Amino acid sequence: MEAHAAPTVEDRLEPWVYGGVLAALVAAAWASLGLADALGAGAWLSHAGLGETGAFSATRLATFLAAWTLMSVAMMLPSTFPLVRVFLTITDGSGRLLALLCAGYLGIWALFGAAALVVDLGLHRLAEGSAWLAARPERLPGALLLGAGLFQFSPLKYSCLRQCRSPIGFVVQHWRGASRGLRALRVGTLHGVYCVGCCWALMLLMFAVGGANLGWMLALAAAMFVEKAVAWGRRVTVGVGVVLAGWGLGLLAGAPGVPRPF
C-alpha cells in the first residue's frame, strides 16, 4: 500500500464546502447558458458557430470547445456528485485530487464534443448535398430520434449505466496508478468514458437540435441525471427510449401532426 501524507488544512475540503462549490459551479454554468440563449449566442454550441464553409479556424474551434465544456459542467457534472462524495471520503477530502478528477471527466466530454462537431458537420453537408434528403426534410431528424430511442435499450447503455450507478465499487476498482494524482485523473477519465458511453446518443440529439436550446438541455439533463443517479432511473431510461423511438417512427412514416425537433 502506498504511503502518503495526510492532506493539509489548505488542501482539505469538507463535504459542505465541496458540495457548495460544485453546486455554485453548476448554477453559474446554467446561468451562463441561459444568458447565451437569451442573447442568441447558442450557435457557438453547434456547427453554425464555426461559420460557413471555409471560415473554420482554430480560434472558433477553441471557442466552441469552451462553450461545450461549460454545457458539460451544467448538464453532466451534477450526475457525478455521488461518485465525488465517495472519492472525497477515500482521499481524505483532497481538493487537489478532486480537481484532477473533474479535469479527467470534463476532458473526456471535451473530446466527445470535438467528435460530435465533426459528425454534425458531416450530417449537415450530407443533407445540403442530397436532393433526396432536401425533398424529405423529416428523414434525418426522424432517423436521429429513432436511433437515440433504440440506443436506450442497448446492452452498451445498460453496461455503462451499471458503472455510473455504483460509485463505491467504481472508485475502489479504478483507484490504481503510480501516484495519487494519476489515480484521481484515472478515475475521472474512466468515469467520463462510461458517462459518454451511456449518454452519447442523447447528447448528439441535443447537438443536432442546436446550440444552447435551454428547453432541450434542461429536459435531457434531468433525464440523464435521474437514469444515472437514482434507484428507479431505469424507468426513465425506458420511458425516454419509447418516446424518442415513437417520435422518430412517426416522422419517418410521415404521420400527420408529428413535429420536427429541428
C-alpha positions as CSV (number, residue, x, y, z in Angstrom):
1,M,0.0,0.0,0.0
2,E,1.4,3.4,-1.0
3,A,2.2,5.6,1.9
4,H,1.1,9.2,1.7
5,A,0.9,12.3,3.8
6,A,-2.4,13.5,5.1
7,P,-3.8,16.5,3.2
8,T,-3.0,19.8,4.8
9,V,-5.8,22.1,6.0
10,E,-5.5,24.2,2.9
11,D,-5.8,21.0,0.7
12,R,-8.7,19.6,2.5
13,L,-12.4,20.1,1.5
14,E,-15.1,19.3,3.9
15,P,-18.3,17.8,2.3
16,W,-20.4,21.0,2.8
17,V,-17.6,23.0,1.1
18,Y,-17.2,20.9,-1.9
19,G,-20.9,20.5,-2.2
20,G,-21.4,24.2,-2.2
21,V,-18.5,24.8,-4.6
22,L,-19.7,22.3,-7.2
23,A,-23.4,23.4,-6.8
24,A,-22.3,27.0,-7.4
25,L,-20.2,26.0,-10.4
26,V,-23.2,24.1,-11.9
27,A,-25.6,27.0,-11.2
28,A,-23.2,29.5,-12.8
29,A,-22.9,27.3,-15.9
30,W,-26.7,27.1,-16.2
31,A,-27.0,30.9,-15.7
32,S,-24.3,31.5,-18.4
33,L,-26.1,29.2,-20.8
34,G,-29.4,30.9,-20.1
35,L,-27.9,34.2,-20.9
36,A,-26.4,32.9,-24.1
37,D,-29.8,31.5,-25.1
38,A,-31.4,34.9,-24.3
39,L,-28.8,36.8,-26.4
40,G,-29.0,34.3,-29.3
41,A,-25.4,33.2,-28.8
42,G,-26.2,29.5,-28.6
43,A,-24.8,29.0,-32.1
44,W,-21.4,28.5,-30.5
45,L,-22.6,25.1,-29.4
46,S,-23.3,23.9,-32.9
47,H,-21.8,23.8,-36.3
48,A,-23.2,27.2,-37.1
49,G,-20.8,28.8,-34.6
50,L,-17.9,27.9,-36.8
51,G,-19.3,29.8,-39.7
52,E,-19.8,28.9,-43.3
53,T,-17.6,26.5,-45.2
54,G,-14.1,27.9,-45.4
55,A,-14.4,30.0,-42.3
56,F,-13.3,27.3,-39.9
57,S,-10.5,28.4,-37.6
58,A,-8.6,27.2,-34.5
59,T,-9.9,30.2,-32.6
60,R,-13.5,29.3,-33.4
61,L,-13.0,25.7,-32.6
62,A,-11.5,26.7,-29.2
63,T,-14.5,28.9,-28.5
64,F,-16.8,26.0,-29.4
65,L,-14.9,23.6,-27.1
66,A,-15.0,26.2,-24.2
67,A,-18.8,26.6,-24.7
68,W,-19.2,22.8,-24.9
69,T,-17.3,22.3,-21.7
70,L,-19.5,24.9,-20.0
71,M,-22.5,22.9,-21.2
72,S,-20.9,19.7,-19.8
73,V,-20.5,21.3,-16.4
74,A,-24.2,22.3,-16.4
75,M,-25.6,19.1,-17.8
76,M,-23.2,16.3,-16.8
77,L,-21.3,17.3,-13.6
78,P,-24.4,17.0,-11.3
79,S,-24.6,13.3,-12.1
80,T,-21.1,12.8,-10.7
81,F,-22.0,14.1,-7.2
82,P,-22.5,10.5,-5.8
83,L,-19.0,9.5,-7.1
84,V,-17.5,12.7,-5.8
85,R,-18.8,12.0,-2.2
86,V,-17.2,8.6,-2.3
87,F,-14.0,9.9,-3.8
88,L,-13.5,12.6,-1.2
89,T,-14.0,10.0,1.6
90,I,-11.3,7.8,0.1
91,T,-8.9,10.7,-0.5
92,D,-9.5,12.4,2.9
93,G,-11.1,15.4,1.2
94,S,-8.3,16.5,-1.0
95,G,-9.2,19.5,-3.2
96,R,-6.2,18.9,-5.4
97,L,-7.2,15.4,-6.2
98,L,-10.8,16.5,-6.7
99,A,-9.7,19.0,-9.3
100,L,-7.8,16.2,-11.1
101,L,-10.9,14.0,-11.0
102,C,-13.0,16.8,-12.6
103,A,-10.3,17.6,-15.2
104,G,-10.2,14.0,-16.4
105,Y,-14.0,13.8,-16.5
106,L,-14.6,17.1,-18.4
107,G,-11.6,16.3,-20.7
108,I,-13.4,13.3,-22.0
109,W,-16.5,15.3,-22.6
110,A,-14.5,17.9,-24.5
111,L,-13.0,15.2,-26.7
112,F,-16.6,13.9,-27.3
113,G,-17.7,17.4,-28.2
114,A,-15.0,17.7,-30.8
115,A,-16.0,14.4,-32.3
116,A,-19.7,15.4,-32.2
117,L,-18.8,18.6,-34.1
118,V,-17.2,16.5,-36.9
119,V,-20.3,14.2,-37.1
120,D,-22.7,17.2,-37.1
121,L,-20.8,19.0,-39.9
122,G,-20.8,15.8,-41.9
123,L,-24.6,15.3,-41.5
124,H,-25.3,18.9,-42.5
125,R,-23.2,18.6,-45.6
126,L,-24.9,15.3,-46.5
127,A,-28.3,16.9,-46.1
128,E,-27.3,20.0,-48.0
129,G,-25.8,18.0,-50.9
130,S,-28.6,15.4,-51.2
131,A,-31.7,16.3,-53.3
132,W,-33.4,13.2,-51.9
133,L,-33.0,14.5,-48.3
134,A,-33.8,18.0,-49.3
135,A,-37.2,16.8,-50.6
136,R,-37.7,14.8,-47.4
137,P,-36.6,17.1,-44.5
138,E,-38.2,14.8,-41.9
139,R,-36.0,11.8,-42.7
140,L,-32.8,13.0,-40.9
141,P,-34.4,14.1,-37.6
142,G,-36.6,11.0,-37.7
143,A,-33.6,8.7,-38.1
144,L,-31.7,10.5,-35.3
145,L,-34.7,10.3,-32.9
146,L,-35.3,6.7,-33.7
147,G,-31.6,5.9,-33.2
148,A,-31.4,7.7,-29.9
149,G,-34.5,6.0,-28.7
150,L,-33.4,2.5,-29.7
151,F,-30.0,3.1,-28.0
152,Q,-31.8,3.5,-24.7
153,F,-32.5,-0.3,-24.8
154,S,-29.0,-1.4,-25.9
155,P,-26.6,-3.6,-23.9
156,L,-23.9,-0.9,-24.1
157,K,-26.3,1.6,-22.5
158,Y,-27.1,-0.6,-19.5
159,S,-23.5,-1.8,-19.1
160,C,-22.3,1.8,-18.8
161,L,-25.2,2.8,-16.5
162,R,-24.2,0.0,-14.1
163,Q,-20.8,1.6,-13.8
164,C,-22.3,5.0,-13.2
165,R,-24.8,3.7,-10.6
166,S,-22.1,2.1,-8.4
167,P,-19.8,4.9,-7.3
168,I,-18.2,3.0,-4.4
169,G,-17.3,0.0,-6.5
170,F,-16.2,2.2,-9.3
171,V,-13.7,4.2,-7.2
172,V,-12.4,1.1,-5.5
173,Q,-12.0,-0.8,-8.8
174,H,-10.1,2.0,-10.6
175,W,-8.2,3.7,-7.8
176,R,-4.9,2.4,-9.2
177,G,-1.8,4.2,-10.5
178,A,1.8,5.3,-9.8
179,S,0.7,8.2,-7.7
180,R,-2.5,9.6,-6.0
181,G,-2.6,12.3,-8.7
182,L,-2.6,9.8,-11.5
183,R,-5.2,7.7,-9.7
184,A,-7.5,10.7,-9.4
185,L,-7.1,11.5,-13.1
186,R,-7.6,7.9,-14.0
187,V,-10.9,7.6,-12.0
188,G,-12.2,10.9,-13.5
189,T,-11.2,9.9,-17.1
190,L,-12.7,6.4,-16.9
191,H,-15.9,7.8,-15.3
192,G,-16.1,10.2,-18.2
193,V,-15.7,7.4,-20.7
194,Y,-18.6,5.4,-19.1
195,C,-20.7,8.5,-18.9
196,V,-20.2,9.2,-22.6
197,G,-20.9,5.6,-23.2
198,C,-24.4,5.8,-21.7
199,C,-25.3,9.3,-22.8
200,W,-23.7,9.9,-26.2
201,A,-26.9,9.4,-28.2
202,L,-28.9,11.8,-26.2
203,M,-26.1,14.4,-26.4
204,L,-25.8,14.0,-30.1
205,L,-29.5,14.5,-30.4
206,M,-29.3,17.7,-28.4
207,F,-26.3,18.8,-30.5
208,A,-28.4,18.3,-33.7
209,V,-31.3,20.3,-32.2
210,G,-28.9,23.1,-32.0
211,G,-26.9,25.3,-29.7
212,A,-28.0,26.4,-26.3
213,N,-31.6,25.3,-26.7
214,L,-32.4,25.6,-23.0
215,G,-35.6,23.6,-23.1
216,W,-33.9,20.6,-24.7
217,M,-30.9,20.9,-22.4
218,L,-33.0,21.0,-19.2
219,A,-35.1,18.1,-20.3
220,L,-32.2,15.9,-21.4
221,A,-30.1,16.9,-18.4
222,A,-32.9,15.9,-16.0
223,A,-33.4,12.6,-17.8
224,M,-29.7,11.7,-17.8
225,F,-29.3,12.7,-14.1
226,V,-32.2,10.5,-12.9
227,E,-31.3,7.5,-15.0
228,K,-27.8,7.5,-13.6
229,A,-28.2,8.7,-10.0
230,V,-31.4,7.3,-8.6
231,A,-32.6,3.8,-7.9
232,W,-35.7,4.0,-10.2
233,G,-33.7,5.5,-13.1
234,R,-34.2,2.5,-15.4
235,R,-37.9,3.5,-15.7
236,V,-36.8,6.9,-17.1
237,T,-34.3,5.2,-19.5
238,V,-37.2,3.0,-20.9
239,G,-39.6,5.9,-21.0
240,V,-37.3,8.2,-22.8
241,G,-36.5,5.4,-25.3
242,V,-40.2,4.8,-26.0
243,V,-40.9,8.5,-26.5
244,L,-37.9,9.1,-28.8
245,A,-38.3,6.0,-30.9
246,G,-42.0,6.6,-31.3
247,W,-41.4,10.2,-32.3
248,G,-38.8,9.1,-34.8
249,L,-41.0,6.4,-36.3
250,G,-43.8,9.0,-36.6
251,L,-41.6,11.3,-38.6
252,L,-40.2,8.5,-40.8
253,A,-43.7,7.3,-41.5
254,G,-44.9,10.8,-42.4
255,A,-47.7,10.6,-39.7
256,P,-49.7,13.9,-39.7
257,G,-49.2,16.3,-36.9
258,V,-45.8,14.9,-35.7
259,P,-43.5,17.9,-35.1
260,R,-39.8,18.0,-36.2
261,P,-37.3,18.8,-33.5
262,F,-35.2,20.8,-35.9
